Amino acid sequence: MSVTRETLIDFIYDEVRMLDEGRYTEWLNLWLPDGHYWMPLDYQQTDPINQTSLMYEDMFMLKLRVERLNGARTFSQKPKSRCHHVIQRPFVDEMDLEAGRFVTTTFMHYVETRLDEQQLLAVTARHELSLVDGALRIANKRVDIVNCDAAFRNIQLLP
């Protein structure tokens, strides 16, 4: 696979479409086994291990989340939550073709809804991507909520 800026940008668009369409198992397959999904609690937080985060999920936790979202007996998801990402064109911040390592930044508005409740989050997503066996995979994803210091309802899905 030849990785170009457009390939990286298309990857980000494809990822949010999977999430919006509820294709969580397909989305999970984008990840490297040692990847982490991180949503910091504080503005410009630098440490997900020794500081509290809204989410810091490894592959085990991401699989549990996807099983819960796909599960027929998940009563907190009856009816299921739905989401919608409105993203700006992603920026390609790093592009190391030799190492197969890439970093993108995407600014977006994320809407999550269930029944008559809806919440809107303004977020910045940073993807660390790796080229493995000819396919782009997510090594790490960091999602910063602009007003991270506000009180939130439960975030059920994945901005």
Contact map, one row per residue, 1 for C-alpha under 8 A:
111000000000000000000000000000000000000000000000000000000000000000000000000000000000000000000000000000000000000000000000000000000000011000000000000000000000000
111100000000000000000000000000000000000000000000000000000000000000000000000000000000000000000000000000000000000000000000000000000000000000000000000000000000000
111110110000000000000000000000000000000000000000000000000000000000000000000000000000000000000000100000000000000000000000000000000000000000000000000000000000000
011111110000000000000000000000000000000000000000000000000000000000000000000000000000000000000000000000000000000000000000000000000000000000000000000000000000000
001111111000000000000000000000000000000000000000000000000000000000000000000000000000000000010000000000000000000000000000000000000000000000000000000000000000000
000111111100000000000000000000000000000000000000000000000000000000000000000000000000000000000000000000000000000000000000000000000000000000000000000000000000000
001111111110000000000000000000000000000000000000000000000000000000000000000000000000000000000000000000000000000000000000000000000000000000000000000000000000000
001111111111000000000000000000000000000000000000000000000000000000000000000000000000000000010000000000010000000000000000000000000000000000000000000000000000000
000011111111100000000000000000000000000000000000000000000000000000000000000000000000000011110000000000000000000000000000000000000000000000000000000000000000000
000001111111110000000000000000000000000000000000000000000000000000000000000000000000000000000000000000000000000000000000000000000000000000000000000000000000000
000000111111111000000000000000000000000000000000000000000000000000000000000000000000000000000000000000000000000000000000000000000000000100000000000000000000000
000000011111111100000000000000000000000000000000000000000000000000000000000000000000000001000000000000000000000000000000000000000000000000000000000000000000000
000000001111111110000000000000000000000000000000000000000000000000000000000000000000000000000000000000000000000000000000000000000000000000000000000000000000000
000000000111111111000000000000000000000000000000000000000000000000000000000000000000000000000000000000000000000000000000000000000000000000000000000000000000000
000000000011111111100000001000000000000000000000000000000000000000000000000000000000000000000000000000000000000000000000000000000000000000000000000000000000000
000000000001111111110000000000000000000000000000000000000000000000000000000000000000100000000000000000000000000000000000000000000000000000000000000000000000000
000000000000111111111000000000000000000000000000000000000000000000000000000000000000100000000000000000000000000000000000000000000000000000000000000000000000000
000000000000011111111111011000000000000000000000000000000000000000000000000000000000000000000000000000000000000000000000000000000000000000000000000000000000000
000000000000001111111111001000000000000000000000000000000000000000000000000000000010000000000000000000000000000000000000000000000000000000000000000000000000010
000000000000000111111110000000000000000000000000000000000000000000000000000000000111100000000000000000000000000000000000000000000000000000000000000000000000000
000000000000000011111110000000000000000000000000000000000000000000000000000000000000000000000000000000000000000000000000000000000000000000000000000000000000000
000000000000000001111111000000000000000000000000000000000000000000000000000000000100000000000000000000000000000000000000000000000000000000000000000000000000000
000000000000000001111111111000000000000000000000000000000000000000000000000000000000000000000000000000000000000000000000000000000000000000000000000000000000000
000000000000000001100111111100000000000000000000000000000000000001001100000000000000000000000000000000000000000000000000000000000000000000000000000000000000000
000000000000000000000011111110000000000000000000000000000000000001000000000000000000000000000000000000000000000000000000000000000000000000000000000000000000000
000000000000000001000011111111000000000000000000000000000000000000000000000000000000000000000000000000000000000000000000000000000000000000000000000000000000000
000000000000001001100011111111100000000000000000000000000000000000000000000000000000000000000000000000000000000000000000000000000000000000000000000000000000000
000000000000000000000001111111100000000000000000000000000000011001000000000000000000000000000000000000000000000000000000000000000000000000000000000000000000000
000000000000000000000000111111110000000000000000000000000000000000000000000000000000000000000000000000000000000000000000000000000000000000000000000000000000000
000000000000000000000000011111110000000000000000000000000000000000000000000000000000000000000000000000000000000000000000000000000000000111000000000000000000000
000000000000000000000000001111111010000000000000000000000000000000000000000000000000000000000000000000000000000000000000000000000000000011100000000000000000000
000000000000000000000000000011111110000000000000000000000000000000000000000000000000000000000000000000000000000000000000000000000000000011100000000000000000000
000000000000000000000000000000111110000000000000000000000010000000000000000000000000000000000000000000000000000000000000000000000000000000000000000000000000000
000000000000000000000000000000011111000000000000000000000110000000000000000000000000000000000000000000000000000000000000000000000000000000100000000000000000000
000000000000000000000000000000111111100000000000000000000110000000000000000000000000000000000000000000000000000000000000000000000000000001111000000000000000000
000000000000000000000000000000000111110000000000000000011110000000000000000000000000000000000000000000000000000000000000000000000000000000111000000000000000000
000000000000000000000000000000000011111000000000000000111100010000000000000000000000000000000000000000000000000000000000000000000000000000011110000000000000000
000000000000000000000000000000000001111100000001000011111000000000000000000000000000000000000000000000000000000000000000000000000000000000011110000000000000000
000000000000000000000000000000000000111110000000000011110000000000000000000000000000000000000000000000000000000000000000000000000000000000000111100000000000000
000000000000000000000000000000000000011111101001000111110000000000000000000000000000000000000000000000000000000000000000000000000000000000000111100100000000000
000000000000000000000000000000000000001111101000000111000000000000000000000000000000000000000000000000000000000000000000000000000000000000000000000110000000000
000000000000000000000000000000000000000111111000000010000000000000000000000000000000000000000000000000000000000000000000000000000000000000000000000110000000000
000000000000000000000000000000000000000111111000000000000000000000000000000000000000000000000000000000000000000000000000000000000000000000000001010110000000000
000000000000000000000000000000000000000001111100000000000000000000000000000000000000000000000000000000000000000000000000000000000000000000000000000000000000000
000000000000000000000000000000000000000111111111000000000000000000000000000000000000000000000000000000000000000000000000000000000000000000000000000000000000000
000000000000000000000000000000000000000000011111000000000000000000000000000000000000000000000000000000000000000000000000000000000000000000000000000000000000000
000000000000000000000000000000000000000000001111111000000000000000000000000000000000000000000000000000000000000000000000000000000000000000000000000000000000000
000000000000000000000000000000000000010100001111111110010000000000000000000000000000000000000000000000000000000000000000000000000000000000000000000000000000000
000000000000000000000000000000000000000000000011111100000000000000000000000000000000000000000000000000000000000000000000000000000000000000000000000000000000000
000000000000000000000000000000000000000000000011111100000000000000000000000000000000000000000000000000000000000000000000000000000000000000000000000000000000000
000000000000000000000000000000000000000000000011111110000000000000000000000000000000000000000000000000000000000000000000000000000000000000000000000000000000000
000000000000000000000000000000000000000110000001111111000000000000000000000000000000000000000000000000000000000000000000000000000000000000000000000000000000000
000000000000000000000000000000000000011111000001001111110000000000000000000000000000000000000000000000000000000000000000000000000000000000000000000000000000000
000000000000000000000000000000000000011110000000000111110000000000000000000000000000000000000000000000000000000000000000000000000000000000000000000000000000000
000000000000000000000000000000000000111100000000000011111000000000000000000000000000000000000000000000000000000000000000000000000000000000000000000000000000000
000000000000000000000000000000000001111100000001000011111100000000000000000000000000000000000000000000000000000000000000000000000000000000000000000000000000000
000000000000000000000000000000000001110000000000000000111111110000000000000000000000000000000000000000000000000000000000000000000000000000000000000000000000000
000000000000000000000000000000000111100000000000000000011111110000000000000000000000000000000000000000000000000000000000000000000000000000000000000000000000000
000000000000000000000000000000001111000000000000000000001111111000000000000000000000000000000000000000000000000000000000000000000000000000000000000000000000000
000000000000000000000000000000000000000000000000000000001111111100000000000000000000000000000000000000000000000000000000000000000000000000000000000000000000000
000000000000000000000000000000000000000000000000000000001111111110000000000000000000000000000000000000000000000000000000000000000000000000000000000000000000000
000000000000000000000000000100000000100000000000000000001111111111000000000000000000000000000000000000000000000000000000000000000000000000000000000000000000000
000000000000000000000000000100000000000000000000000000000011111111100000000000000000000000000000000000000000000000000000000000000000000000000000000000000000000
000000000000000000000000000000000000000000000000000000000001111111110000000000000000000000000000000000000000000000000000000000000000000000000000000000000000000
000000000000000000000000000000000000000000000000000000000000111111111000000000000000000000000000000000000000000000000000000000000000000000000000000000000000000
000000000000000000000001100100000000000000000000000000000000011111111100000000000000000000000000000000000000000000000000000000000000000000000000000000000000000
000000000000000000000000000000000000000000000000000000000000001111111110000000000000000000000000000000000000000000000000000000000000000000000000000000000000000
000000000000000000000000000000000000000000000000000000000000000111111110010000000000000000000000000000000000000000000000000000000000000000000000000000000000000
000000000000000000000001000000000000000000000000000000000000000011111110010010010000000000000000000000000000000000000000000000000000000000000000000000000000000
000000000000000000000001000000000000000000000000000000000000000001111111000000000000000000000000000000000000000000000000000000000000000000000000000000000000000
000000000000000000000000000000000000000000000000000000000000000000111111110000000000000000000000000000000000000000000000000000000000000000000000000000000000000
000000000000000000000000000000000000000000000000000000000000000000000111110000000000000000000000000000000000000000000000000000000000000000000000000000000000000
000000000000000000000000000000000000000000000000000000000000000000000011111000000000000000000000000000000000000000000000000000000000000000000000000000000000000
000000000000000000000000000000000000000000000000000000000000000000011011111111000000000000000000000000000000000000000000000000000000000000000000000000000000000
000000000000000000000000000000000000000000000000000000000000000000000000111111000000000000000000000000000000000000000000000000000000000000000000000000000000000
000000000000000000000000000000000000000000000000000000000000000000000000011111110000000000000000000000000000000000000000000000000000000000000000000000000000000
000000000000000000000000000000000000000000000000000000000000000000001000011111111000000000000000000000000000000000000000000000000000000000000000000000000000000
000000000000000000000000000000000000000000000000000000000000000000000000011111110000000000000000000000000000000000000000000000000000000000000000000000000000000
000000000000000000000000000000000000000000000000000000000000000000000000000111111000000000000000000000000000000001100000000000000000000000000000000000000000000
000000000000000000000000000000000000000000000000000000000000000000001000000111111100000000000000000000000000000001000000000000000000000000000000000000000000000
000000000000000000000000000000000000000000000000000000000000000000000000000010111110000000000000000000000000000111100000000000000000000000000000000000000001100
000000000000000000010100000000000000000000000000000000000000000000000000000000011111000000000000000000000000000111000000000000000000000000000000000000000000100
000000000000000000110000000000000000000000000000000000000000000000000000000000001111100000000000000000000000011110000000000000000000000000000000000000000000100
000000000000000000010000000000000000000000000000000000000000000000000000000000000111110000000000000000000000011100000000000000000000000000000000000000000000000
000000000000000110010000000000000000000000000000000000000000000000000000000000000011111000000000000000000001111000000000000000000000000000000000000000000000001
000000000000000000000000000000000000000000000000000000000000000000000000000000000001111100000000000000000001110000000000000000000000000000000000000000000000000
000000000000000000000000000000000000000000000000000000000000000000000000000000000000111111000000000000000111100000000000000000000000000000000000000000000000000
000000000000000000000000000000000000000000000000000000000000000000000000000000000000011111000000000000000111000000000000000000000000000000000000000000000000000
000000001000000000000000000000000000000000000000000000000000000000000000000000000000001111100000000000000110000000000000000000000000000000000000000000000000000
000000001001000000000000000000000000000000000000000000000000000000000000000000000000001111110000000000011110000000000000000000000000000000000000000000000000000
000000001000000000000000000000000000000000000000000000000000000000000000000000000000000011111000000000011100000000000000000000000000000000000000000000000000000
000010011000000000000000000000000000000000000000000000000000000000000000000000000000000001111110000001111000000000000000000000000000000000000000000000000000000
000000000000000000000000000000000000000000000000000000000000000000000000000000000000000000111110000001111000000000000000000000000000000000000000000000000000000
000000000000000000000000000000000000000000000000000000000000000000000000000000000000000000011111000011110000000000000000000000000000000000000000000000000000000
000000000000000000000000000000000000000000000000000000000000000000000000000000000000000000011111100111100000000000000000000000000000000000000000000000000000000
000000000000000000000000000000000000000000000000000000000000000000000000000000000000000000000111111111000000000000000000000000000000000000000000000000000000000
001000000000000000000000000000000000000000000000000000000000000000000000000000000000000000000011111111000000000000000000000000000000000000000000000000000000000
000000000000000000000000000000000000000000000000000000000000000000000000000000000000000000000001111110000000000000000000000000000000000000000000000000000000000
000000000000000000000000000000000000000000000000000000000000000000000000000000000000000000000001111110000000000000000000000000000000000000000000000000000000000
000000000000000000000000000000000000000000000000000000000000000000000000000000000000000000000011111111000000000000000000000000000111000000000000000000000000000
000000000000000000000000000000000000000000000000000000000000000000000000000000000000000000000111111111100000000000000000000000011110000000000000000000000000000
000000000000000000000000000000000000000000000000000000000000000000000000000000000000000000011111100111110000000000000000000000011100000000000000000000000000000
000000000000000000000000000000000000000000000000000000000000000000000000000000000000000000011110000011111000000000000000000001111000000000000000000000000000000
000000010000000000000000000000000000000000000000000000000000000000000000000000000000000001111100000001111100000000000000000001110000000000000000000000000000000
000000000000000000000000000000000000000000000000000000000000000000000000000000000000000001111000000000111110000000000000000111100000000000000000000000000000000
000000000000000000000000000000000000000000000000000000000000000000000000000000000000001111100000000000011111000000000000000111000000000000000000000000000000000
000000000000000000000000000000000000000000000000000000000000000000000000000000000000001111000000000000001111100000000000011110000000000000000000000000000000000
000000000000000000000000000000000000000000000000000000000000000000000000000000000000111100000000000000000111110000000000011110000000000000000000000000000000000
000000000000000000000000000000000000000000000000000000000000000000000000000000000000111000000000000000000011111000000001111000000000000000000000000000000000000
000000000000000000000000000000000000000000000000000000000000000000000000000000000011110000000000000000000001111100000001111000000000000000000000000000000000001
000000000000000000000000000000000000000000000000000000000000000000000000000000000011100000000000000000000000111110000111100000000000000000000000000000000000000
000000000000000000000000000000000000000000000000000000000000000000000000000000001111000000000000000000000000011111000111000000000000000000000000000000000010100
000000000000000000000000000000000000000000000000000000000000000000000000000000001110000000000000000000000000001111111110000000000000000000000000000000000000000
000000000000000000000000000000000000000000000000000000000000000000000000000000111100000000000000000000000000000111111100000000000000000000000000000000000000000
000000000000000000000000000000000000000000000000000000000000000000000000000000101000000000000000000000000000000011111000000000000000000000000000000000000000000
000000000000000000000000000000000000000000000000000000000000000000000000000000000000000000000000000000000000000011111100000000000000000000000000000000000000000
000000000000000000000000000000000000000000000000000000000000000000000000000000000000000000000000000000000000000011111110000000000000000000000000000000000000000
000000000000000000000000000000000000000000000000000000000000000000000000000000000000000000000000000000000000001111011111000000000000000000000000000000000000000
000000000000000000000000000000000000000000000000000000000000000000000000000000000000000000000000000000000000001110001111100000000000000000000000000000001000000
000000000000000000000000000000000000000000000000000000000000000000000000000000000000000000000000000000000000111100000111110000000000000000000000000000000000000
000000000000000000000000000000000000000000000000000000000000000000000000000000000000000000000000000000000000111000000011111000000000000000000000110000000000000
000000000000000000000000000000000000000000000000000000000000000000000000000000000000000000000000000000000011110000000001111100000000000000000000111000000000000
000000000000000000000000000000000000000000000000000000000000000000000000000000000000000000000000000000000011110000000000111110000000000000000011110000000000001
000000000000000000000000000000000000000000000000000000000000000000000000000000000000000000000000000000001111000000000000011111000000000000000011110000000000000
000000000000000000000000000000000000000000000000000000000000000000000000000000000000000000000000000000001111000000000000001111100000000000001111000000000000000
000000000000000000000000000000000000000000000000000000000000000000000000000000000000000000000000000000111100000000000000000111110000000000001110000000000000000
000000000000000000000000000000000000000000000000000000000000000000000000000000000000000000000000000000111000000000000000000011111000000001111100000000000000000
000000000000000000000000000000000000000000000000000000000000000000000000000000000000000000000000000011110000000000000000000001111100000001111000000000000000000
000000000000000000000000000000000000000000000000000000000000000000000000000000000000000000000000000011100000000000000000000000111110000111110000000000000000000
000000000000000000000000000000000000000000000000000000000000000000000000000000000000000000000000000111000000000000000000000000011111000111100000000000000000000
000000000000000000000000000000000000000000000000000000000000000000000000000000000000000000000000000110000000000000000000000000001111111110000000000000000000000
000000000000000000000000000000000000000000000000000000000000000000000000000000000000000000000000000100000000000000000000000000000111111110000000000000000000000
000000000000000000000000000000000000000000000000000000000000000000000000000000000000000000000000000000000000000000000000000000000011111000000000000000000000000
100000000000000000000000000000000000000000000000000000000000000000000000000000000000000000000000000000000000000000000000000000000011111100000000000000000000000
100000000000000000000000000000000000000000000000000000000000000000000000000000000000000000000000000000000000000000000000000000000011111110000000000000000000000
000000000010000000000000000001000000000000000000000000000000000000000000000000000000000000000000000000000000000000000000000000001111011111000000000000000000000
000000000000000000000000000001110000000000000000000000000000000000000000000000000000000000000000000000000000000000000000000000001111001111100000000000000000000
000000000000000000000000000001110010000000000000000000000000000000000000000000000000000000000000000000000000000000000000000000111100000111111000000000000000000
000000000000000000000000000000110111000000000000000000000000000000000000000000000000000000000000000000000000000000000000000000111100000011111000000000000000000
000000000000000000000000000000000011110000000000000000000000000000000000000000000000000000000000000000000000000000000000000000111000000001111100000000000000000
000000000000000000000000000000000011110000000000000000000000000000000000000000000000000000000000000000000000000000000000000011110000000001111110000000000000000
000000000000000000000000000000000000111100000000000000000000000000000000000000000000000000000000000000000000000000000000000011100000000000011111000000000000000
000000000000000000000000000000000000111100000000000000000000000000000000000000000000000000000000000000000000000000000000001111000000000000001111100000000000001
000000000000000000000000000000000000001100100000000000000000000000000000000000000000000000000000000000000000000000000000001110000000000000000111110100000000000
000000000000000000000000000000000000001100000000000000000000000000000000000000000000000000000000000000000000000000000000111100000000000000000011111100000000000
000000000000000000000000000000000000000000100000000000000000000000000000000000000000000000000000000000000000000000000000111100000000000000000001111100000000000
000000000000000000000000000000000000000000000000000000000000000000000000000000000000000000000000000000000000000000000000010000000000000000000000111111000000000
000000000000000000000000000000000000000111100000000000000000000000000000000000000000000000000000000000000000000000000000000000000000000000000001111111000000000
000000000000000000000000000000000000000011100000000000000000000000000000000000000000000000000000000000000000000000000000000000000000000000000000001111100000000
000000000000000000000000000000000000000000000000000000000000000000000000000000000000000000000000000000000000000000000000000000000000000000000000001111110000000
000000000000000000000000000000000000000000000000000000000000000000000000000000000000000000000000000000000000000000000000000000000000000000000000000011111000000
000000000000000000000000000000000000000000000000000000000000000000000000000000000000000000000000000000000000000000000000000000000000000000000000000001111110000
000000000000000000000000000000000000000000000000000000000000000000000000000000000000000000000000000000000000000000000010000000000000000000000000000000111110000
000000000000000000000000000000000000000000000000000000000000000000000000000000000000000000000000000000000000000000000000000000000000000000000000000000011111000
000000000000000000000000000000000000000000000000000000000000000000000000000000000000000000000000000000000000000100000000000000000000000000000000000000011111110
000000000000000000000000000000000000000000000000000000000000000000000000000000001000000000000000000000000000000000000000000000000000000000000000000000000111110
000000000000000000000000000000000000000000000000000000000000000000000000000000001110000000000000000000000000000100000000000000000000000000000000000000000011111
000000000000000000100000000000000000000000000000000000000000000000000000000000000000000000000000000000000000000000000000000000000000000000000000000000000011111
000000000000000000000000000000000000000000000000000000000000000000000000000000000000100000000000000000000000010000000000001000000000000000000010000000000000111
